[in-house]
Amino acid sequence: MKSVKYSLFFILLLIFAMPLQGAAQKMAVITKVRGDVQVRSSQEKKFKDKAAIGRILSDGDEIKTGKDAYVVLIFLDDKSQVKLLENCSMLVQGEKSGAGLDKELAMSHGKLKAEISAQRRGEFKIATPTSVASVKGTNFWVISDATTGDQIIGLSGLVELLNLLSGEVTTVGANQTGNSSVDGEVNVNPTNPEDIPSDEGEGDGDQPSQLRIEFQDANGNIKEIIIDYR
């Protein structure tokens, strides 16, 4: 088995471009994990795998976090980063759109922090049972509750927030909080700093700075990629 070292940016492009016959679209790689985090492959009906650093998530895979857990994903095509906090569940979906990739994260509940790179090609959406947030390049929090609705807390850039019941749309900017309720109401207000979730895991010193990913190339050879990152 061959091992090769690359920079994180180069390796994400390499993984994204690797042709795998009959494989689902590769979407993201897990770069940080704490606590009970599980993954359900698109080919499985139940959660069977523990999330591990270096695990590649493909279209149709689902990930969920338990109590006091979190997980960080980096998307392979544009280095966008998403962090799921505890008791959160999310389905990862994506498909090629011309030269780009349309990405949609279906979040059933919980808290999520998104740092989305500028989307020059393709779309990036985060959907809940109540709303759809469409982004082009921004940082924000999503807090989703099935009984009350959603909060979008803007940190930078702009987020377009659509309520699925009423069809109402609003734009959420930096230092603003958009509310989308289960009864169809949508509004935007200045953010109360006390409403911003704690960014768990920020500055963790116990996370490795190297990923090792095994893959099988088109000729059936097993290779290992070593990713050094900060």
N, C-alpha and C positions, 0 to 999 in steps of 0.2 A: 504494500500500500504506500503510495507516494504522499508526502506532506509538503505543502508549499505555503509560504507566508505572503500575505498581501495586506494592503491598507484596507480599512473598513469600506471606504467609498468604492474602491475598485472591486472589492469582493461582492458587494451588494449588486453591482452591475453584472458581475460574472454569474452570480446565482440566478438573477432575474432572466438572463439570456440563455441559460443552459437548456437545451432541448431535451425533454424527456417524453418519450413516446407514450401517448395516451394518458399523461399525467395531468392533474388539475393545475390551473394557473397558480403559480407560486406567488405569495402575497407579502409575507412578513417573516422576520426572524425574532425569536425571543432573546432579549439581551440581559434582562434582570428578572429574578424571581425571588419572592419571599413568602414562606408559609405554604398553605395548601392551595395550589393552583393546578387545575386539571384541564386536559384537552380532549375533545371528541373529534376524531377524524370524520370527514364528510362521508366516509365509507362505513362508519360505525353508527349504531343507534344509541349507544351509551358512552358515558365518559369512562375511558379505560386507562388513560395515560396520565402520569404526572408531568406537568410542564417542566422542561429542562432548558437551560441556556443553550442556544444554538439550534433549537428546534425550529424548523421551517413550517409556517402555517400556509395552507393553500386555500383556494376558493372552496367555501362550504365547511371549513373547519370551525369549531366553536371552542371558546375558552371561558373558564369561570374561576372566580377566586373565592376562597373561604374567609372565615373570620380572621382579622389581623393580617391578611395576605395582600400582595399586590404583584403585578407583572407588567413589564415594559416590552413593547413591540416596536421594531423599526421596520418600516415598509421598504421593500427592496428596490422599487423603481425611483423613489424620490427622497428617501431618508426621513420621511415624516415619522414622528414618534407619538405613540399612544400609550398612556399608562392607565391601567384599570386598578382601582382600589378594591377594598374588601367587599365581599358579597355582591359581586358584579358578574354579569353574564353577557357574552357578546359573540355574535356570529360574524365571521369574516367572509366577505363576498367581493368578487372582482372579475372583470372580463376586459379583454382587449378592445380598444376603441380607436381604430386607425393606428397611429404611432404611439398612442397613449394607453393608459389603463384606467378604467372607471372603477372606483373603489367605494363600497358601501359597507359600513359596520352596523349591524342590526343589534342594538343594545336593548335588552329586555328590562333592566333595572340597574341601579347602582350609580357609582361616581366614576368619571373618566376625565383625564386631562389629555388634551390633544395639542400637539405642536406640529402644525401642518405646513409643509413646504409649499412654495408657490406652485400652483398646478398649471403648468404651461400646456400640458396635454392631458385630457381625461378629466374626470370629476372626482371629488372626494365628498362623500355624504356620511353622516351619522344619523341613523334612524332609530326611533323608539316607538312603542305602541301609540304614542300621542303625537309625535312631531318628526320632522326631518330637518336637520341642520346641514346646509350646503356651504362649503368653504373653498376658497381659492388659495389661501395662504394666511394663516393666523394661528394664534394661541388662545385656547379657551377651555373652560370646564363645562362638562355636562353632568347634571344631577337629575336622575330620572326616577320617578316614583309612579307605579302603575295606578295608584289610587288618586293622586292629585295632579300629576303632570310633570312637566320638565322645567328646569332652569338652565339657561345658557349664560355663563359668566364670561364676558369678553375680557381678555388680557391684552390683546393687540389685534390689529386688522379688523375685518368685518366678517360676520356670520349671518347668512340668510336663514331665518327661522320660519318654518311652515307648520301650521297646525293642521293635522290630517282630518279632523272633524269639520271644521269651519272653512278650511281653505285659506284662512287669513295668513298673510306673510308680513314679517317685519325684519328689520336689520338691526343686529346687535353689534356695537362697537366696543372699543377699549373702555374699561371702567363702567360698563353698562351690564345690566342683567336682564335678559329676555325671559319672560314667563309664558309658557304655553300650557293651558289647563285642559283637563279631560272634558270640560264642557264647551271647548272651542274658543275660549278667550285667549287673546295674545296681547301682551304689553311689554314695554321696555322702561326701566327705571335706572337711576344711578346705582352702582353696586355698593352695598353695605360691606365693608371689608371683613366684618365678622362672618359673612356668609361664604367667604372663599374657603374651600376645604384645605386642610393641611396637606402639603405636598409630601406625602409619606415616601421615605426612601431617598429623599433629596440629600445628596452628600454622603450616602452610605460609603463607608470605607472598606466593607468586607466583600464587595463584589469583584469578581475576577476581571482582568483587563484583557483577557484572551478567550476567543471562542474556537472550538474545534468542531468542524462540521464534516461528516462523511457523506459522500454522494457517489452515485453510480453513473458513469458517463454513457454515451450512446453505444460504446463498444462493450459495455458490461464490466469495465474496470472500476474497482473501488478506489477512490481517492479521498484524501483528507485535506480540507482547507483550514488553515490556522489564521484567525483574524485577531490582530492586535488593535485595541481601541482604548479610548479614555472615557 
